Amino acid sequence: MYVVTGSAGGIGGAVRERIEADGYAVIGVDVHDAEVRADLASADGRRAAVDEIGRVAGDALDGLVVAAGIGGSTGAPSSLVARVNYFGAVTLLDGLRPMLERGDRPAAVAIASNSATAVPFEDATFVELLLAGDEDGAAALADGMDGELVYAQAKLALVRAVRRRAQEWGQAGVRLNAVAPGPVLTPLTEQALDHPVTGPLIRQYPIPLDRWGEKEEIAEAVWFLLATGAWVHGAVLYVDGGTDALLNPDRL
């Protein structure tokens, strides 16, 4: 049994379809069109989601993908981007880990973004607040920031949260990794393309393979980390046509 948050969206929906293609059952989590309807923007909604997943799935899970997210150019408050994209992900990861520990070769994947390393910034206060679990402080700071910067920094914090959990999760027998996609044409991206500032920047985004990705390609990478990459743990897999390598060639 697998759980996918954001299952009614572009990448989340593609991930769900990829898992089901191999014959596995999926519990979708979203604000609509899902087995578990939950608002991951609030602490109460996250707790309700974990409780309902436990009721539907029973004692154990084999896999979890946290894909729910909000774009920074959708017109939503920046604090909402922080609450969903970071806290909505890490709370579900931590809340469902006990069920994953009882699963068969369990693994979890967080959907990050290559914007985490592509968008420059000097002040890391927001990232530090996220990682410290200070949701109210992070939300207050976010509302004074550009939405796209909040999106990128929330994804950076999510990647760091994944990597910081490698030891504890590994000892518990649960693999945890992240996928960092580049631009993929999803409803979220379509909204960003309509933005007068963000839209042109996305269209000019440098991609060595000279094309955008397909949501099915992201789903295939997620499935590899869930089902095949048995010794891959604490990793960040960039599925972005080479953009991270172009912008950060000497980062490693």
C-alpha positions in Angstrom: 0.0 0.0 0.0 1.3 3.4 -1.0 0.3 7.0 -0.1 0.7 10.0 -2.5 -0.1 13.5 -1.4 -1.1 15.9 -4.0 -2.6 13.0 -5.9 -5.1 15.1 -7.8 -2.3 17.3 -9.2 0.1 17.0 -12.1 3.1 15.2 -10.7 1.3 13.6 -7.9 -1.3 12.3 -10.3 1.4 10.9 -12.6 3.1 9.3 -9.6 -0.1 7.6 -8.6 -0.7 6.3 -12.1 2.9 4.9 -12.2 2.5 3.0 -8.9 -0.8 1.6 -9.9 0.6 0.5 -13.3 2.6 -2.1 -11.3 -0.4 -3.3 -9.6 -0.1 -1.6 -6.2 -2.9 0.1 -4.3 -2.6 3.9 -3.7 -4.3 6.1 -1.1 -4.5 9.6 -2.5 -4.4 12.6 -0.3 -5.6 16.0 -1.6 -8.1 18.7 -1.0 -10.4 17.1 -3.5 -10.8 13.9 -5.7 -8.9 11.7 -3.2 -9.4 8.9 -0.8 -8.2 11.1 2.0 -9.4 14.7 1.7 -7.3 17.0 3.8 -5.9 20.5 3.9 -2.2 20.2 4.5 -1.9 23.9 5.1 -2.9 23.5 8.8 -1.6 21.5 11.7 -5.2 20.1 12.3 -5.5 19.1 8.6 -2.2 17.3 8.7 -3.1 15.4 11.9 -6.4 14.5 10.4 -4.7 13.2 7.2 -2.3 11.0 9.2 -5.2 9.6 11.3 -7.4 9.0 8.2 -4.5 7.3 6.3 -4.1 5.0 9.3 -7.7 4.1 9.3 -7.8 3.4 5.6 -4.4 1.7 5.2 -4.4 -0.3 8.5 -1.2 -1.2 10.2 1.5 -0.7 7.5 2.6 1.3 4.4 5.1 0.2 1.7 5.7 3.7 0.3 5.0 7.4 0.6 5.4 10.2 -1.8 4.8 13.8 -0.6 4.0 15.7 -3.7 1.5 18.3 -2.6 2.6 21.8 -3.2 1.6 25.4 -4.2 3.5 27.6 -6.6 4.9 30.9 -5.7 3.1 32.8 -8.5 -0.4 31.6 -8.0 -1.6 34.6 -6.0 -1.8 32.5 -2.8 -0.2 34.1 0.3 3.5 33.3 0.6 2.8 31.9 4.1 0.5 29.4 2.5 3.3 28.2 0.2 5.5 27.7 3.2 2.8 25.8 5.2 1.9 23.4 2.4 5.3 22.9 0.7 7.4 22.4 3.7 5.3 21.7 6.8 2.7 19.7 4.8 5.5 17.5 3.6 7.7 16.9 6.7 4.7 16.4 9.0 3.3 13.7 6.8 6.8 12.1 6.5 7.3 12.0 10.2 3.7 11.2 11.1 3.6 8.2 8.7 7.1 6.8 9.4 5.8 4.3 12.1 3.5 2.8 9.5 6.3 2.7 6.9 8.5 0.8 9.5 6.0 -2.0 9.4 5.9 -2.1 5.6 7.6 -4.4 3.1 10.9 -2.8 2.0 9.5 0.7 2.7 10.6 3.9 1.1 9.5 7.5 0.9 10.2 10.3 -1.6 9.7 14.0 -1.2 9.1 16.1 -4.4 11.5 19.1 -4.2 12.6 21.3 -7.0 15.8 22.3 -8.8 14.8 25.9 -7.9 16.2 25.1 -4.5 19.7 25.5 -5.9 18.9 27.7 -8.9 17.4 30.7 -7.1 20.1 32.7 -5.3 19.6 34.3 -1.9 21.8 35.8 0.8 19.7 35.6 4.0 18.9 32.0 5.2 16.7 33.1 8.1 13.6 31.7 6.4 15.2 28.3 5.7 16.4 28.1 9.3 13.0 28.9 10.7 11.5 26.1 8.6 14.1 23.6 9.7 13.6 24.6 13.3 9.9 23.8 13.0 8.9 27.4 13.8 5.8 27.4 11.5 4.3 30.7 12.8 7.6 32.5 12.6 8.3 31.2 9.1 4.8 32.1 7.9 5.1 35.6 9.2 8.4 36.1 7.5 7.2 34.5 4.3 4.4 37.0 3.9 7.0 39.8 3.5 8.9 37.8 0.8 8.4 37.2 -2.9 6.4 34.1 -3.5 8.9 32.5 -5.8 11.7 33.0 -3.3 9.5 31.4 -0.6 8.8 28.5 -3.0 12.5 27.9 -3.7 13.7 28.2 -0.1 10.9 26.0 1.1 12.0 23.3 -1.3 15.6 23.8 -0.2 14.6 23.4 3.4 12.7 20.2 2.4 15.8 18.7 0.8 17.8 19.5 3.9 15.1 18.0 6.1 15.3 14.8 4.0 19.0 14.5 4.2 19.1 15.3 7.9 16.8 12.3 8.5 19.0 9.9 6.7 20.6 8.4 9.9 17.4 8.0 11.9 15.3 6.7 9.0 18.1 4.4 7.9 18.3 2.8 11.4 14.5 2.4 11.3 14.8 0.5 8.0 13.0 3.1 5.9 14.7 4.7 2.8 14.1 8.4 2.3 15.1 10.4 -0.8 14.0 13.5 -2.8 13.4 14.2 -6.4 14.2 17.7 -7.7 12.4 18.3 -11.0 13.0 21.1 -13.4 10.1 22.8 -15.4 7.3 20.4 -16.1 4.0 21.5 -17.7 1.5 21.0 -14.9 -1.5 23.1 -13.8 0.9 24.7 -11.2 3.4 25.6 -13.9 0.6 26.9 -16.2 -0.4 29.4 -13.5 3.2 30.5 -13.1 3.5 31.0 -16.9 0.6 33.5 -16.8 2.5 35.6 -14.2 3.8 38.8 -15.9 7.2 38.5 -14.2 7.7 34.8 -13.5 6.3 33.6 -16.8 9.1 35.1 -19.0 11.7 33.9 -16.5 10.5 30.3 -16.7 10.4 30.4 -20.5 14.1 31.6 -20.5 15.1 28.9 -17.9 18.3 27.2 -19.2 18.0 23.5 -19.9 20.9 21.7 -21.6 18.5 19.1 -23.0 16.6 22.0 -24.6 13.1 20.9 -23.6 10.8 20.7 -20.6 10.2 17.5 -18.7 7.1 15.4 -18.8 5.3 14.6 -15.6 5.6 10.9 -16.5 9.4 11.2 -16.5 9.3 12.6 -13.0 7.0 9.7 -11.9 9.4 7.2 -13.4 12.3 8.7 -11.3 10.1 8.5 -8.2 9.2 4.9 -8.9 12.9 4.0 -9.2 13.6 5.5 -5.8 10.6 3.7 -4.3 10.9 0.3 -5.9 14.4 -0.3 -7.4 17.0 1.8 -5.8 17.5 -0.4 -2.8 20.7 1.2 -1.6 19.8 4.8 -2.5 19.1 6.7 0.7 19.3 10.4 1.7 19.9 11.3 -2.0 18.5 14.2 -4.1 17.9 13.1 -7.7 17.8 16.0 -10.1 15.4 15.3 -13.0 15.8 18.6 -14.8 17.4 18.1 -18.2 20.8 19.2 -16.8 20.0 22.6 -15.4 21.5 22.0 -12.0 24.7 20.8 -13.6 24.8 23.9 -15.8 24.2 26.3 -13.0 26.2 24.5 -10.3 28.9 22.5 -12.1 31.4 22.5 -9.2 28.9 22.3 -6.3 30.0 18.7 -5.5 
